[in-house]
């Protein structure tokens, strides 16, 4: 057993590859939050009066709320006064119209991340709306999307260009006072993405956004809103990474999805934010509210996520299954290593008749990490014929980590059928020796076992994303052995 | 090919191998027999490089190379295969995937290109047919939910695919019905050749009816106390181990 624990200690010694800081002059607000800051953010973005009013109400609600403490997470108190609530690259005044006009340093940053933006965009046919700090800097494939009637732009742009749509749907899935972090985001959200797929349109390409936190001490407050009209389909990919920092960085994003009759939204995330060093210093605090509203009948919303980053993760992508026969899905792989902590899972709220949901959660813990699955399946009194299947598996690597499962089920209709399966397993010294005796190195053996454990989720990801996710997992657990 | 001299090994505080010597040449089949706890499995594990077993003395060379300096995976790539007594389950990892990774690790070591998917499948199906295995086994998790007999056949399949120079089979015959035993024996016999050697660790004469050994050794208290040809195995079957031990002590 001693050799196993040595191996596992070694697991912890990998370096964050994306730990660098781009030297672009950043124009930030001084730290602190009050109504003037909210007004200033709104003014910077030339927002209409109604949106400023909306933000101010959120701010006032936030002041009355308390930070939640129920999660299985331990971290020093966040000093909200020490955070700067807005940062934008200097070039904001003169926004580039195409990738050619983008600051070469910025493109270099993406290169370091292994994301050659224009090349990737051209080769993969993916439209990329790259968010750098808080302002969108590049959008491609706009014409092709415009031909299909698809709107894909930064949130700020949507506020100016499509105020009626934003007004109609903003906060309609995640209300301002939904939770503490949602209220904070609603008050100070900086930018994000907006997607609108018109009736009957199948979005001609996968939509992708790369988020990146860059400025020191600057919380990021992204806001994403995706609306799929009747009979439409869209697949949206989100990928994240951040540079190395010593101070903890707060991130409180909101993602709202609305699927109307017969519409389908597939939302995939690969998240690789800086998790802190071996001693847990630095790393992102990630408090995210992601929720999809299956508003129409036969609609479908599917969340797929691969989470390897962040020091603290608090995240429960959820589905409100309102429409009759609507379907919610949640496929998740979460990796925690070193001193990372994650409290993550999903909520499936069955409201409509014959609604169905599937939850597949795969948690991998190594080092001294703690991971919790927290899932709620609620079958409302009117949700006759609702079905849920939950599968929740944990894989432990080494003996100093922990996995916890908190399933909640609230069933208020007798016809409901709810299933929950859970397993906990361990990569054993015997498994590793067996593989090594077959000539496979220990590291390859760990990767093989981990990827085998996760394959149910990976197969839900779009092809090129699945390959990336697999590589990311291997990197995340690199040095685990030997 | 394999030269073991005065090998001493322990696990934790208990000394198991106490000066064991054995010489195996290419083309030979050796059977190692002995009562429970005599050190048979330990010998197999030490040669394969299991880290729980500490080598406290003696030497092991394989093809003239100091084997004890090599990591388990290096030993494997150099041509040593251990058929496990209790093959471990690896849920979620496809059997074919493991086989292919093992095969390619060896090919890479030999400077050969990775096997292509079609060639691999053809080879695997051929070997499986020989062992009377359903091709569906390729798509199942490694040993996941396999019966005892299926696990042992799977070990032999891996061996047949990897074509090791030295195969050590640790009680591969235990728990097999007669059909499975015959299939396993056929797999082992197909590997026999002038360039390869096989060490069979077994309790029973039964396996040796199907795989005829060139040498039989009796292991007791961590040492080989008697060696002979296949007739020794018959004698052991008839008389048990005590007479050998008494003769050795006397």
HADDOCK unambig.tbl for C-alpha pairs under 7 A between the chains (distance, minus, plus):
assign (segid A and resid 3 and name CA) (segid B and resid 51 and name CA) 7.00 0.50 0.50
assign (segid A and resid 430 and name CA) (segid B and resid 88 and name CA) 6.81 0.50 0.50
assign (segid A and resid 431 and name CA) (segid B and resid 88 and name CA) 6.13 0.50 0.50
assign (segid A and resid 431 and name CA) (segid B and resid 90 and name CA) 6.70 0.50 0.50
assign (segid A and resid 436 and name CA) (segid B and resid 72 and name CA) 5.79 0.50 0.50
assign (segid A and resid 436 and name CA) (segid B and resid 73 and name CA) 4.55 0.50 0.50
assign (segid A and resid 437 and name CA) (segid B and resid 48 and name CA) 6.75 0.50 0.50
assign (segid A and resid 437 and name CA) (segid B and resid 72 and name CA) 5.61 0.50 0.50
assign (segid A and resid 437 and name CA) (segid B and resid 73 and name CA) 5.43 0.50 0.50
assign (segid A and resid 437 and name CA) (segid B and resid 76 and name CA) 5.49 0.50 0.50
assign (segid A and resid 437 and name CA) (segid B and resid 81 and name CA) 6.93 0.50 0.50
assign (segid A and resid 437 and name CA) (segid B and resid 82 and name CA) 6.96 0.50 0.50
assign (segid A and resid 438 and name CA) (segid B and resid 73 and name CA) 6.64 0.50 0.50
assign (segid A and resid 438 and name CA) (segid B and resid 76 and name CA) 5.84 0.50 0.50
assign (segid A and resid 438 and name CA) (segid B and resid 102 and name CA) 5.35 0.50 0.50
assign (segid A and resid 439 and name CA) (segid B and resid 73 and name CA) 4.15 0.50 0.50
assign (segid A and resid 439 and name CA) (segid B and resid 74 and name CA) 6.51 0.50 0.50
assign (segid A and resid 439 and name CA) (segid B and resid 76 and name CA) 4.89 0.50 0.50
assign (segid A and resid 439 and name CA) (segid B and resid 77 and name CA) 5.21 0.50 0.50
assign (segid A and resid 439 and name CA) (segid B and resid 102 and name CA) 5.53 0.50 0.50
assign (segid A and resid 439 and name CA) (segid B and resid 105 and name CA) 5.83 0.50 0.50
assign (segid A and resid 439 and name CA) (segid B and resid 106 and name CA) 6.44 0.50 0.50
assign (segid A and resid 440 and name CA) (segid B and resid 73 and name CA) 5.92 0.50 0.50
assign (segid A and resid 440 and name CA) (segid B and resid 101 and name CA) 6.83 0.50 0.50
assign (segid A and resid 440 and name CA) (segid B and resid 102 and name CA) 5.79 0.50 0.50
assign (segid A and resid 440 and name CA) (segid B and resid 105 and name CA) 6.13 0.50 0.50
assign (segid A and resid 441 and name CA) (segid B and resid 73 and name CA) 6.05 0.50 0.50
assign (segid A and resid 448 and name CA) (segid B and resid 93 and name CA) 6.79 0.50 0.50
assign (segid A and resid 449 and name CA) (segid B and resid 93 and name CA) 6.03 0.50 0.50
assign (segid A and resid 452 and name CA) (segid B and resid 92 and name CA) 4.43 0.50 0.50
assign (segid A and resid 452 and name CA) (segid B and resid 93 and name CA) 4.65 0.50 0.50
assign (segid A and resid 453 and name CA) (segid B and resid 92 and name CA) 5.31 0.50 0.50
